[in-house]
Amino acid sequence: MSPPDYPKHPVLYIDTVVFLVCVACRVLPPSFQANLLIRVPRKPLEEESTVFKDIFLLPQPNSHAIEGQDDTRPVILHGVSRADFECLLKVLLCRQYGENKGLALSLTNEWTSVLKLSTMWEFTTLREAAISWLDTSDASLYRSDPLEKILLANRYDIKEWLLPSLLALAQRPDPISIEEGRRLGLETALKLASVREKLRLQKAPQDTKQLVVGDRDPAATLLDFTPVIRKVFGWQLPVPSWLTRYDYLECDGFFENNACV
């Protein structure tokens, strides 16, 4: 006997979707469920993600075999970790109502998970929120790990992070380590080394200066390597808001205190 065909409320009848998170790992804690079903409202997914919107619009063979409709036919997520998916759903579903209203992620790795999946599934608003949080003083990346920001910027196409992070590595006293070079890649590491070598002394009135072999001059931390970074990397990177257009006049030297030397 088929169930009665009652009319559905246009707003308060909520469609849900079931996901199966598959974890491919041989070593797991005893309490950890390798394969886990997750059931969430469908509307936020299709409203904020162009990828899920297109998926849900795909024609289905019949109403009894719709993927994600129930536990027997979930949407299977391959290559997506449970931790990453949980972080994305927390910021997606716990923003307005319920006992977890305003629930915020507090760790850098959690927001990195949101950045990863929001980029992959085209959640524009969540991606912007993740980028904003990771660029604040609450994040461990803020001013303390420019190399990690470069890696994330390249991986997730965050162009506005590249120039400030490259500048921080060019200005610091310590050289680029072998491990950092491996993580950056040969091309980027060599270009960055080229930037750091662009040092010269200018003769002052009634005084002479000469270059000597030794430790890098600490005064290099005050130099603005921005023009050299742009020249060596050949990128049209966004101009930081703290620089005016006069800082980018054509000049063969460096900019220091908004002057060409």
C-alpha positions as a Python dict, from the first residue, in 0.01 Angstrom:
ca = {
    (1, 'M'): (0, 0, 0),
    (2, 'S'): (144, 331, -103),
    (3, 'P'): (159, 620, 149),
    (4, 'P'): (-107, 894, 123),
    (5, 'D'): (-18, 1175, -115),
    (6, 'Y'): (-56, 1472, 120),
    (7, 'P'): (27, 1822, -8),
    (8, 'K'): (363, 1962, 106),
    (9, 'H'): (405, 2298, 279),
    (10, 'P'): (589, 2533, 37),
    (11, 'V'): (831, 2658, 307),
    (12, 'L'): (821, 2430, 612),
    (13, 'Y'): (859, 2097, 435),
    (14, 'I'): (1238, 2062, 422),
    (15, 'D'): (1414, 1847, 168),
    (16, 'T'): (1723, 1672, 297),
    (17, 'V'): (2016, 1498, 136),
    (18, 'V'): (2220, 1205, 269),
    (19, 'F'): (2596, 1189, 215),
    (20, 'L'): (2828, 896, 272),
    (21, 'V'): (3179, 1004, 371),
    (22, 'C'): (3423, 728, 280),
    (23, 'V'): (3757, 731, 460),
    (24, 'A'): (4036, 541, 287),
    (25, 'C'): (4277, 480, 576),
    (26, 'R'): (4426, 161, 717),
    (27, 'V'): (4508, 298, 1062),
    (28, 'L'): (4211, 447, 1247),
    (29, 'P'): (4120, 485, 1616),
    (30, 'P'): (3882, 212, 1740),
    (31, 'S'): (3604, 467, 1799),
    (32, 'F'): (3635, 621, 1452),
    (33, 'Q'): (3376, 527, 1192),
    (34, 'A'): (3549, 490, 856),
    (35, 'N'): (3226, 524, 657),
    (36, 'L'): (2977, 771, 799),
    (37, 'L'): (2630, 884, 690),
    (38, 'I'): (2550, 1254, 722),
    (39, 'R'): (2200, 1394, 661),
    (40, 'V'): (2162, 1770, 616),
    (41, 'P'): (1912, 2018, 466),
    (42, 'R'): (1948, 2039, 92),
    (43, 'K'): (1849, 2403, 42),
    (44, 'P'): (2165, 2574, 180),
    (45, 'L'): (2382, 2351, -37),
    (46, 'E'): (2206, 2433, -363),
    (47, 'E'): (2162, 2802, -273),
    (48, 'E'): (2528, 2869, -198),
    (49, 'S'): (2714, 2619, -415),
    (50, 'T'): (2692, 2627, -794),
    (51, 'V'): (2832, 2274, -803),
    (52, 'F'): (2563, 2125, -578),
    (53, 'K'): (2295, 2330, -753),
    (54, 'D'): (2392, 2172, -1085),
    (55, 'I'): (2411, 1826, -928),
    (56, 'F'): (2061, 1851, -782),
    (57, 'L'): (1924, 1968, -1118),
    (58, 'L'): (2044, 1656, -1297),
    (59, 'P'): (1752, 1438, -1414),
    (60, 'Q'): (1688, 1126, -1206),
    (61, 'P'): (1556, 797, -1347),
    (62, 'N'): (1262, 771, -1104),
    (63, 'S'): (1151, 908, -767),
    (64, 'H'): (1240, 588, -583),
    (65, 'A'): (1607, 595, -686),
    (66, 'I'): (1704, 957, -630),
    (67, 'E'): (2063, 978, -510),
    (68, 'G'): (2083, 1124, -160),
    (69, 'Q'): (1713, 1075, -85),
    (70, 'D'): (1766, 823, 194),
    (71, 'D'): (2025, 608, 372),
    (72, 'T'): (2004, 332, 114),
    (73, 'R'): (2121, 554, -173),
    (74, 'P'): (2344, 831, -33),
    (75, 'V'): (2557, 1076, -228),
    (76, 'I'): (2902, 919, -194),
    (77, 'L'): (3189, 1161, -130),
    (78, 'H'): (3517, 1015, -248),
    (79, 'G'): (3843, 1189, -160),
    (80, 'V'): (3679, 1417, 99),
    (81, 'S'): (3781, 1376, 461),
    (82, 'R'): (3524, 1364, 738),
    (83, 'A'): (3700, 1648, 924),
    (84, 'D'): (3698, 1876, 619),
    (85, 'F'): (3330, 1809, 545),
    (86, 'E'): (3226, 1863, 907),
    (87, 'C'): (3403, 2201, 916),
    (88, 'L'): (3229, 2312, 597),
    (89, 'L'): (2887, 2206, 727),
    (90, 'K'): (2942, 2383, 1059),
    (91, 'V'): (2994, 2721, 899),
    (92, 'L'): (2720, 2655, 642),
    (93, 'L'): (2443, 2538, 876),
    (94, 'C'): (2516, 2697, 1216),
    (95, 'R'): (2512, 3065, 1124),
    (96, 'Q'): (2159, 3186, 1194),
    (97, 'Y'): (1942, 2959, 1407),
    (98, 'G'): (1943, 2678, 1660),
    (99, 'E'): (2141, 2609, 1974),
    (100, 'N'): (2468, 2643, 1781),
    (101, 'K'): (2380, 2986, 1644),
    (102, 'G'): (2693, 3177, 1555),
    (103, 'L'): (2911, 2869, 1591),
    (104, 'A'): (3258, 2974, 1477),
    (105, 'L'): (3559, 2766, 1396),
    (106, 'S'): (3861, 2875, 1596),
    (107, 'L'): (4155, 2686, 1448),
    (108, 'T'): (4355, 2765, 1138),
    (109, 'N'): (4337, 2406, 1010),
    (110, 'E'): (3955, 2413, 1042),
    (111, 'W'): (3925, 2726, 828),
    (112, 'T'): (4176, 2579, 584),
    (113, 'S'): (3935, 2286, 546),
    (114, 'V'): (3654, 2531, 471),
    (115, 'L'): (3876, 2708, 216),
    (116, 'K'): (3958, 2377, 48),
    (117, 'L'): (3602, 2251, 4),
    (118, 'S'): (3440, 2591, -59),
    (119, 'T'): (3685, 2642, -346),
    (120, 'M'): (3629, 2292, -485),
    (121, 'W'): (3248, 2314, -465),
    (122, 'E'): (3221, 2686, -544),
    (123, 'F'): (3071, 2816, -220),
    (124, 'T'): (3158, 3179, -293),
    (125, 'T'): (3043, 3326, 40),
    (126, 'L'): (3211, 3057, 252),
    (127, 'R'): (3532, 3090, 52),
    (128, 'E'): (3539, 3465, 116),
    (129, 'A'): (3475, 3405, 487),
    (130, 'A'): (3760, 3152, 508),
    (131, 'I'): (4003, 3383, 328),
    (132, 'S'): (3904, 3671, 555),
    (133, 'W'): (3952, 3470, 876),
    (134, 'L'): (4285, 3321, 766),
    (135, 'D'): (4411, 3672, 693),
    (136, 'T'): (4330, 3806, 1042),
    (137, 'S'): (4539, 3822, 1358),
    (138, 'D'): (4341, 3525, 1499),
    (139, 'A'): (4501, 3294, 1244),
    (140, 'S'): (4846, 3146, 1293),
    (141, 'L'): (4919, 3236, 929),
    (142, 'Y'): (4887, 3608, 998),
    (143, 'R'): (5237, 3759, 953),
    (144, 'S'): (5396, 3450, 1109),
    (145, 'D'): (5394, 3199, 825),
    (146, 'P'): (5420, 3372, 487),
    (147, 'L'): (5544, 3052, 324),
    (148, 'E'): (5226, 2865, 415),
    (149, 'K'): (5020, 3155, 280),
    (150, 'I'): (5209, 3136, -51),
    (151, 'L'): (5134, 2763, -74),
    (152, 'L'): (4765, 2816, 2),
    (153, 'A'): (4749, 3113, -235),
    (154, 'N'): (4885, 2905, -522),
    (155, 'R'): (4670, 2602, -437),
    (156, 'Y'): (4342, 2792, -399),
    (157, 'D'): (4403, 3091, -629),
    (158, 'I'): (4423, 3370, -367),
    (159, 'K'): (4620, 3627, -567),
    (160, 'E'): (4600, 3901, -304),
    (161, 'W'): (4811, 3694, -61),
    (162, 'L'): (5107, 3645, -293),
    (163, 'L'): (5274, 3985, -294),
    (164, 'P'): (5267, 4054, 85),
    (165, 'S'): (5387, 3700, 161),
    (166, 'L'): (5670, 3712, -94),
    (167, 'L'): (5767, 4052, 43),
    (168, 'A'): (5786, 3912, 398),
    (169, 'L'): (6022, 3634, 283),
    (170, 'A'): (6233, 3882, 85),
    (171, 'Q'): (6271, 4117, 384),
    (172, 'R'): (6350, 3869, 660),
    (173, 'P'): (6714, 3828, 777),
    (174, 'D'): (6719, 3446, 754),
    (175, 'P'): (6781, 3288, 412),
    (176, 'I'): (6537, 3049, 245),
    (177, 'S'): (6604, 2705, 389),
    (178, 'I'): (6634, 2385, 184),
    (179, 'E'): (6305, 2255, 323),
    (180, 'E'): (6132, 2584, 241),
    (181, 'G'): (6277, 2565, -110),
    (182, 'R'): (6137, 2215, -154),
    (183, 'R'): (5793, 2329, -42),
    (184, 'L'): (5797, 2638, -261),
    (185, 'G'): (5922, 2452, -567),
    (186, 'L'): (6240, 2511, -762),
    (187, 'E'): (6114, 2793, -983),
    (188, 'T'): (5958, 2999, -704),
    (189, 'A'): (6252, 2942, -469),
    (190, 'L'): (6505, 3057, -732),
    (191, 'K'): (6298, 3362, -822),
    (192, 'L'): (6269, 3454, -456),
    (193, 'A'): (6645, 3409, -409),
    (194, 'S'): (6697, 3642, -705),
    (195, 'V'): (6478, 3902, -538),
    (196, 'R'): (6672, 3877, -211),
    (197, 'E'): (7002, 3930, -397),
    (198, 'K'): (6890, 4261, -545),
    (199, 'L'): (7081, 4471, -291),
    (200, 'R'): (7312, 4762, -362),
    (201, 'L'): (7464, 5047, -170),
    (202, 'Q'): (7429, 5405, -281),
    (203, 'K'): (7710, 5652, -238),
    (204, 'A'): (7623, 5927, 9),
    (205, 'P'): (7764, 6283, -12),
    (206, 'Q'): (8118, 6303, 133),
    (207, 'D'): (8105, 5941, 227),
    (208, 'T'): (8180, 5606, 64),
    (209, 'K'): (8031, 5263, 110),
    (210, 'Q'): (8136, 4925, -16),
    (211, 'L'): (7992, 4577, -31),
    (212, 'V'): (8155, 4310, 183),
    (213, 'V'): (8112, 3934, 222),
    (214, 'G'): (7925, 3852, 541),
    (215, 'D'): (7583, 3823, 697),
    (216, 'R'): (7297, 3999, 528),
    (217, 'D'): (7257, 4363, 627),
    (218, 'P'): (6971, 4392, 882),
    (219, 'A'): (6868, 4714, 707),
    (220, 'A'): (6728, 4496, 427),
    (221, 'T'): (6425, 4429, 649),
    (222, 'L'): (6323, 4791, 588),
    (223, 'L'): (6346, 4781, 209),
    (224, 'D'): (6040, 4752, -12),
    (225, 'F'): (6112, 4471, -260),
    (226, 'T'): (5772, 4509, -428),
    (227, 'P'): (5900, 4641, -765),
    (228, 'V'): (6161, 4363, -788),
    (229, 'I'): (5906, 4095, -694),
    (230, 'R'): (5680, 4220, -972),
    (231, 'K'): (5969, 4227, -1221),
    (232, 'V'): (6118, 3885, -1134),
    (233, 'F'): (5790, 3696, -1106),
    (234, 'G'): (5636, 3876, -1402),
    (235, 'W'): (5294, 3894, -1238),
    (236, 'Q'): (5032, 4163, -1239),
    (237, 'L'): (4963, 4129, -869),
    (238, 'P'): (4710, 4349, -686),
    (239, 'V'): (4854, 4672, -545),
    (240, 'P'): (4837, 4662, -162),
    (241, 'S'): (4598, 4919, -16),
    (242, 'W'): (4878, 5075, 191),
    (243, 'L'): (5067, 5184, -125),
    (244, 'T'): (4969, 5476, -346),
    (245, 'R'): (5009, 5490, -721),
    (246, 'Y'): (5311, 5718, -677),
    (247, 'D'): (5499, 5426, -521),
    (248, 'Y'): (5484, 5246, -854),
    (249, 'L'): (5645, 5502, -1083),
    (250, 'E'): (5893, 5348, -1326),
    (251, 'C'): (6229, 5323, -1158),
    (252, 'D'): (6536, 5099, -1180),
    (253, 'G'): (6603, 5107, -808),
    (254, 'F'): (6411, 5026, -492),
    (255, 'F'): (6145, 5230, -322),
    (256, 'E'): (6231, 5342, 27),
    (257, 'N'): (6019, 5594, 216),
    (258, 'N'): (5822, 5651, -109),
    (259, 'A'): (6134, 5770, -287),
    (260, 'C'): (6332, 5621, -573),
    (261, 'V'): (6692, 5548, -477),
}
